[in-house]
Amino acid sequence: NIQKLTTHDLTQYIISQKPDIVGFGGTLTEWPQASQVAASIKEQSPDICTVYGGPNASANPEKHVKYFDFVFRGWAEQSFRNFIIDYSGRDDWETIGGLIDGLCYQDENGAQHIEPPALNINLDDVKYPARDIIDIGSYKRVQFRDVCQQPTDIVVASRGCPFKCTFCSSKSIWNQKYLTRSVEAVIDEIKMMQRLYGTKTCHFREDNLVVNKQYLESLCEGLKKLHDETGLQWICQARADALTRDVIRMMKSSGCVVVCCGWESANDSTLKFIDKGFSFRDVVNTIQLLEEEKLCYSGGFLVGTLNETEKEIKNTLEFTKKVSQLPHSFVPRGAGRYVSWPISESYREVIDKDMVEFNWQNGEQLISGTYTLSAAQVEECIARNW
């Protein structure tokens, strides 16, 4: 909703287009308006079919089928295409359950039909985002202004994540599956973006670009040619323990100007509790390497995970203060307050143990205390140590 339309105005605009099907997506932060608009559409034009897809839909379809006619789980480009081609205009919508990968719905008797996510897809078969049908100038194409050339645009080379952090929804969305596009397809898209939209920096906005070192090496080879020929710069998300000195040098020489990591904590006890798979020493070593190699970095820390006391909260906040002042750091001073996202292991735990103290938007975020602190006490700890 780039135009910041109200729910009423957005609903009226959609209905004025006389659609057969209206699709909604986005993350949990967009869910409130998406669900409200869908309800308003059904109230005014019951024959319009509403569908919901994306990571939020994939994580918690049991909830979302109550608000939308159909929910698509997983990588649904092909599934949604089949839905449109084969079933558009049918009156017997509910006869199609089980015929399309990842398609979920709730029937007229209230019974839910939930399918596994659609994960079998060749990413090279997925068409480019339809950037030509939007006013790209209406978007803020600026990131890390001090070090990046602008405009900065989004490109995706991979999907999914093979890791198993207990606070993250990724496992329930992608089943720890990780896929990549061919390097040739990625480079071709970037060249198109440079030609049509004047892109100067690409942000690889995916969970983790550096999972497969062999793939990363091939991608960096292609990006280096673009960097040398056109000055292209790029940003990516990465896992801290994958950033060896050789990898950092390779990325930087191919045009990488900022790498963003989920550092998570300054406590080994917390990193172990969330099953991060690396230690605080790895965090420190990676930051030291990035400083030595003069590659800028950002990323996030969490405080208030279920295992923590004030000691752990204080440790992390003190560490972020120091890191935020380093020459190549874009790490913000402070840390994110841990909340439970659907449907992570931590999310299930706070429900099972009756630890929920605030439920935002019917389960889109759950706020709890820790095993030893109430939610209010966590907030007090953060305030004292910020």
C-alpha positions as CSV (number, residue, x, y, z in Angstrom):
1,N,0.0,0.0,0.0
2,I,2.6,2.5,-1.2
3,Q,0.0,5.2,-1.4
4,K,-1.0,4.8,2.2
5,L,-4.7,4.3,1.3
6,T,-7.1,3.7,4.2
7,T,-8.8,0.4,4.4
8,H,-12.0,2.0,3.0
9,D,-10.3,3.7,0.1
10,L,-8.3,0.6,-0.8
11,T,-11.4,-1.6,-0.7
12,Q,-13.3,0.8,-2.9
13,Y,-10.4,1.0,-5.4
14,I,-10.2,-2.8,-5.7
15,I,-13.9,-3.2,-6.1
16,S,-14.0,-0.5,-8.8
17,Q,-11.6,-2.7,-10.9
18,K,-14.2,-5.4,-11.0
19,P,-11.8,-8.3,-10.3
20,D,-12.7,-12.0,-10.2
21,I,-9.8,-12.8,-7.8
22,V,-7.9,-10.5,-5.4
23,G,-4.5,-11.6,-4.1
24,F,-2.9,-10.4,-0.8
25,G,0.6,-11.0,0.4
26,G,3.2,-9.5,2.7
27,T,4.5,-10.2,6.1
28,L,2.8,-10.1,9.5
29,T,3.1,-6.3,9.6
30,E,0.8,-6.0,6.5
31,W,-1.6,-8.6,7.7
32,P,-4.0,-6.3,9.7
33,Q,-4.9,-4.2,6.7
34,A,-4.9,-7.2,4.3
35,S,-7.4,-9.1,6.5
36,Q,-9.6,-6.0,6.9
37,V,-9.7,-5.3,3.2
38,A,-10.5,-8.9,2.4
39,A,-13.4,-8.9,4.8
40,S,-14.7,-5.6,3.4
41,I,-14.5,-6.9,-0.1
42,K,-16.4,-10.1,0.8
43,E,-19.1,-8.0,2.6
44,Q,-19.6,-5.8,-0.4
45,S,-18.9,-8.2,-3.3
46,P,-19.3,-11.8,-2.1
47,D,-18.5,-13.3,-5.5
48,I,-14.9,-11.9,-5.5
49,C,-12.5,-14.6,-4.5
50,T,-9.8,-13.6,-2.0
51,V,-6.5,-15.4,-1.8
52,Y,-3.4,-14.9,0.5
53,G,0.1,-16.0,-0.1
54,G,3.7,-15.5,1.0
55,P,5.8,-16.4,4.1
56,N,3.2,-15.3,6.6
57,A,0.5,-17.3,4.9
58,S,2.8,-20.3,4.6
59,A,3.7,-20.3,8.3
60,N,0.2,-20.3,9.8
61,P,-2.4,-21.3,7.2
62,E,-4.8,-22.7,9.9
63,K,-5.4,-19.1,11.0
64,H,-5.5,-17.4,7.6
65,V,-8.1,-19.7,5.9
66,K,-10.6,-18.1,8.3
67,Y,-10.0,-14.7,6.7
68,F,-9.4,-15.5,3.0
69,D,-11.1,-17.9,0.6
70,F,-7.8,-19.6,-0.2
71,V,-4.3,-19.6,1.2
72,F,-1.3,-20.6,-0.9
73,R,1.6,-22.1,1.0
74,G,5.2,-22.2,-0.1
75,W,6.7,-21.0,-3.5
76,A,3.3,-20.6,-5.1
77,E,4.2,-18.9,-8.5
78,Q,3.3,-22.0,-10.4
79,S,0.4,-23.1,-8.1
80,F,-1.2,-19.7,-8.3
81,R,-0.8,-19.7,-12.1
82,N,-2.5,-23.1,-12.3
83,F,-5.3,-21.7,-10.0
84,I,-5.9,-18.8,-12.3
85,I,-5.8,-20.7,-15.6
86,D,-7.7,-23.9,-14.6
87,Y,-10.2,-22.7,-12.1
88,S,-11.0,-19.0,-12.8
89,G,-14.7,-18.5,-13.2
90,R,-15.8,-21.7,-11.6
91,D,-18.6,-21.7,-9.1
92,D,-17.5,-24.9,-7.3
93,W,-14.3,-23.4,-5.8
94,E,-14.2,-25.9,-3.0
95,T,-13.9,-28.9,-5.3
96,I,-10.3,-28.0,-6.1
97,G,-8.8,-28.9,-2.7
98,G,-5.8,-31.2,-3.1
99,L,-5.5,-30.6,-6.8
100,I,-3.1,-27.7,-6.5
101,D,0.2,-27.8,-4.5
102,G,0.1,-25.8,-1.3
103,L,-3.6,-24.7,-1.7
104,C,-5.5,-24.5,1.7
105,Y,-9.0,-23.5,2.5
106,Q,-11.8,-23.8,5.0
107,D,-15.1,-25.4,3.7
108,E,-18.6,-24.2,4.4
109,N,-18.8,-26.6,7.3
110,G,-15.8,-25.1,9.0
111,A,-13.5,-28.0,8.2
112,Q,-10.0,-27.0,7.3
113,H,-8.1,-28.5,4.4
114,I,-4.4,-27.7,4.9
115,E,-1.8,-28.8,2.3
116,P,2.0,-29.0,2.7
117,P,3.8,-26.0,1.2
118,A,4.6,-26.1,-2.5
119,L,8.4,-26.3,-2.6
120,N,9.2,-28.0,-5.9
121,I,10.1,-25.2,-8.2
122,N,12.9,-24.2,-10.6
123,L,13.6,-20.7,-9.6
124,D,14.9,-19.9,-13.1
125,D,11.3,-20.5,-14.4
126,V,9.9,-17.8,-12.1
127,K,9.4,-14.6,-14.1
128,Y,10.9,-11.3,-13.0
129,P,8.8,-9.1,-10.7
130,A,6.5,-6.9,-12.8
131,R,8.4,-3.7,-12.1
132,D,7.1,-2.2,-15.3
133,I,3.5,-1.9,-13.9
134,I,4.4,0.1,-10.8
135,D,5.7,3.6,-10.4
136,I,9.2,2.6,-9.2
137,G,9.9,6.2,-8.5
138,S,7.4,6.2,-5.7
139,Y,9.6,3.8,-3.7
140,K,12.5,4.7,-1.5
141,R,15.4,3.2,-3.5
142,V,17.9,4.2,-0.9
143,Q,19.9,2.1,1.5
144,F,23.1,2.8,3.5
145,R,23.4,6.2,1.9
146,D,26.9,6.9,3.2
147,V,28.5,3.9,1.4
148,C,26.1,2.8,-1.4
149,Q,25.5,4.4,-4.8
150,Q,21.8,5.1,-5.4
151,P,19.3,4.0,-6.5
152,T,19.4,0.6,-4.6
153,D,17.0,-2.1,-5.8
154,I,16.0,-5.5,-4.6
155,V,17.1,-8.7,-6.4
156,V,16.8,-12.3,-5.1
157,A,19.3,-15.1,-5.9
158,S,18.1,-17.8,-3.5
159,R,15.2,-18.8,-1.3
160,G,14.9,-20.6,2.0
161,C,17.3,-21.4,4.7
162,P,18.8,-24.8,5.8
163,F,19.3,-23.8,9.4
164,K,17.1,-24.3,12.4
165,C,17.1,-21.3,14.8
166,T,14.3,-21.9,17.3
167,F,13.0,-18.3,17.2
168,C,12.6,-18.2,13.5
169,S,9.6,-19.1,11.3
170,S,11.7,-20.2,8.4
171,K,11.6,-23.9,9.2
172,S,7.8,-23.9,9.2
173,I,7.7,-21.9,5.9
174,W,10.4,-23.6,3.8
175,N,11.1,-26.9,5.7
176,Q,14.8,-26.0,5.8
177,K,14.9,-26.2,2.0
178,Y,17.4,-23.9,0.2
179,L,17.3,-23.2,-3.6
180,T,19.3,-20.9,-5.8
181,R,18.8,-19.4,-9.2
182,S,21.4,-19.9,-11.9
183,V,24.1,-17.2,-11.8
184,E,23.4,-16.4,-15.4
185,A,19.7,-15.7,-14.6
186,V,20.7,-13.4,-11.7
187,I,23.2,-11.5,-13.7
188,D,20.8,-11.1,-16.6
189,E,18.2,-9.6,-14.3
190,I,20.6,-7.2,-12.8
191,K,21.7,-6.0,-16.3
192,M,18.0,-5.5,-17.2
193,M,17.5,-3.5,-14.0
194,Q,20.6,-1.3,-14.8
195,R,19.3,-0.7,-18.3
196,L,15.7,0.0,-17.5
197,Y,15.7,1.5,-14.0
198,G,19.2,2.9,-13.5
199,T,20.0,0.5,-10.7
200,K,23.4,1.1,-9.2
201,T,23.3,-1.1,-6.0
202,C,21.5,-4.4,-5.7
203,H,20.4,-5.7,-2.3
204,F,20.1,-9.5,-2.2
205,R,17.2,-9.5,0.1
206,E,17.0,-13.1,1.1
207,D,17.6,-15.1,4.2
208,N,21.2,-16.1,3.5
209,L,23.2,-15.6,0.3
210,V,26.3,-17.3,1.6
211,V,24.9,-20.8,2.4
212,N,26.6,-22.5,-0.6
213,K,30.2,-21.4,-1.0
214,Q,30.6,-22.9,-4.5
215,Y,27.5,-21.0,-5.6
216,L,28.7,-17.8,-3.9
217,E,32.1,-18.1,-5.7
218,S,30.3,-18.4,-9.1
219,L,28.0,-15.5,-8.3
220,C,30.8,-13.3,-7.1
221,E,32.7,-14.0,-10.4
222,G,29.7,-12.7,-12.4
223,L,29.1,-9.8,-10.1
224,K,32.8,-8.8,-10.3
225,K,32.5,-8.5,-14.1
226,L,29.6,-6.1,-13.6
227,H,31.4,-4.2,-10.9
228,D,34.5,-3.8,-13.0
229,E,32.4,-2.8,-16.1
230,T,29.6,-0.7,-14.6
231,G,30.6,0.0,-11.0
232,L,27.7,-2.1,-9.6
233,Q,27.6,-2.4,-5.8
234,W,25.7,-4.9,-3.8
235,I,24.4,-5.7,-0.3
236,C,23.5,-9.1,1.1
237,Q,22.3,-11.0,4.2
238,A,24.8,-13.5,5.5
239,R,25.5,-15.9,8.3
240,A,28.3,-14.7,10.5
241,D,30.3,-18.0,10.8
242,A,30.4,-18.3,6.9
243,L,32.3,-15.0,6.6
244,T,35.9,-16.1,6.6
245,R,38.6,-13.7,5.5
246,D,38.8,-15.2,2.0
247,V,35.1,-15.0,1.6
248,I,35.0,-11.4,2.8
249,R,37.8,-10.5,0.4
250,M,36.0,-12.2,-2.5
251,M,32.8,-10.5,-1.8
252,K,34.3,-7.1,-1.4
253,S,36.4,-7.4,-4.6
254,S,33.2,-8.2,-6.5
255,G,31.4,-5.0,-5.3
256,C,29.9,-5.9,-2.0
257,V,29.7,-2.8,0.2
258,V,27.6,-3.9,3.1
259,V,26.8,-7.4,4.6
260,C,24.0,-7.8,7.1
261,C,24.1,-10.6,9.7
262,G,21.9,-12.1,12.4
263,W,24.4,-11.8,15.2
264,E,21.6,-12.4,17.7
265,S,23.4,-12.3,21.1
266,A,26.5,-11.6,23.1
267,N,25.8,-14.7,25.2
268,D,26.8,-18.3,24.4
269,S,23.9,-19.5,26.6
270,T,21.4,-17.6,24.4
271,L,23.1,-18.7,21.1
272,K,22.9,-22.3,22.3
273,F,19.3,-21.9,23.5
274,I,18.1,-20.6,20.1
275,D,20.1,-23.2,18.3
276,K,22.0,-20.6,16.3
277,G,24.9,-23.0,15.6
278,F,27.7,-20.6,16.3
279,S,29.3,-19.0,19.4
280,F,29.8,-15.5,20.7
281,R,33.5,-16.0,19.8
282,D,32.4,-16.5,16.2
283,V,30.5,-13.2,16.4
284,V,33.5,-11.3,17.7
285,N,35.9,-12.9,15.2
286,T,33.7,-12.1,12.2
287,I,33.3,-8.5,13.3
288,Q,37.0,-8.2,13.7
289,L,37.6,-9.6,10.2
290,L,35.1,-7.2,8.7
291,E,36.8,-4.3,10.4
292,E,40.2,-5.5,9.3
293,E,39.1,-5.9,5.7
294,K,37.2,-2.6,5.8
295,L,33.8,-4.1,4.7
296,C,30.8,-2.4,6.2
297,Y,28.3,-4.5,8.1
298,S,25.0,-4.3,9.9
299,G,22.6,-6.7,11.4
300,G,20.6,-7.4,14.5
301,F,20.8,-8.5,18.1
302,L,17.9,-9.9,20.3
303,V,17.3,-9.5,24.0
304,G,14.7,-11.1,26.2
305,T,14.7,-14.6,24.7
306,L,13.0,-17.1,27.0
307,N,16.2,-18.2,28.7
308,E,17.6,-14.8,29.6
309,T,18.0,-12.9,32.9
310,E,19.0,-9.3,33.3
311,K,22.7,-10.4,33.1
312,E,22.3,-11.7,29.5
313,I,20.2,-8.6,28.5
314,K,22.9,-6.3,29.9
315,N,25.7,-8.2,28.2
316,T,24.2,-7.9,24.7
317,L,23.2,-4.2,25.1
318,E,26.7,-3.3,26.3
319,F,28.2,-5.2,23.4
320,T,26.0,-3.4,20.8
321,K,27.0,-0.1,22.2
322,K,30.7,-0.9,21.5
323,V,30.1,-2.4,18.1
324,S,27.9,0.5,16.9
325,Q,30.9,2.8,17.4
326,L,33.3,0.8,15.2
327,P,34.5,2.5,12.0
328,H,32.7,0.1,9.5
329,S,29.7,-0.7,11.6
330,F,26.1,0.1,10.8
331,V,24.9,-2.1,13.7
332,P,22.4,0.0,15.7
333,R,23.0,0.8,19.3
334,G,20.6,-1.4,21.3
335,A,18.8,-4.6,20.3
336,G,15.5,-5.9,19.2
337,R,13.1,-6.9,21.9
338,Y,12.4,-10.6,21.4
339,V,8.8,-11.5,20.3
340,S,7.5,-14.9,19.2
341,W,6.6,-15.2,15.5
342,P,4.3,-17.9,14.0
343,I,5.1,-20.7,13.8
344,S,8.5,-21.1,15.5
345,E,9.4,-23.5,18.3
346,S,9.6,-20.5,20.7
347,Y,6.1,-19.5,19.6
348,R,4.7,-22.9,20.4
349,E,6.5,-22.9,23.7
350,V,5.1,-19.7,25.0
351,I,1.6,-20.9,24.1
352,D,2.1,-24.4,25.6
353,K,3.6,-22.9,28.9
354,D,1.0,-20.2,29.1
355,M,3.6,-17.5,29.0
356,V,1.8,-15.1,26.6
357,E,1.3,-11.7,28.1
358,F,0.3,-9.8,25.0
359,N,-1.3,-11.2,21.8
360,W,-1.0,-8.9,18.8
361,Q,-3.5,-9.4,16.0
362,N,-4.7,-12.8,17.0
363,G,-1.3,-14.4,17.1
364,E,0.7,-12.5,14.6
365,Q,3.1,-11.7,17.4
366,L,3.2,-13.0,20.9
367,I,4.9,-11.0,23.7
368,S,6.0,-12.9,26.8
369,G,8.5,-12.6,29.6
370,T,11.3,-15.1,30.1
371,Y,11.5,-18.0,32.5
372,T,12.5,-15.7,35.3
373,L,11.2,-12.3,34.3
374,S,7.8,-10.9,33.4
375,A,7.3,-8.9,30.2
376,A,7.3,-5.7,32.2
377,Q,10.5,-6.7,34.0
378,V,12.2,-7.4,30.6
379,E,11.2,-3.9,29.5
380,E,12.6,-2.4,32.7
381,C,15.9,-4.3,32.2
382,I,16.2,-3.0,28.6
383,A,15.5,0.6,29.8
384,R,18.1,0.4,32.6
385,N,20.8,-0.9,30.3
386,W,20.1,0.8,27.0
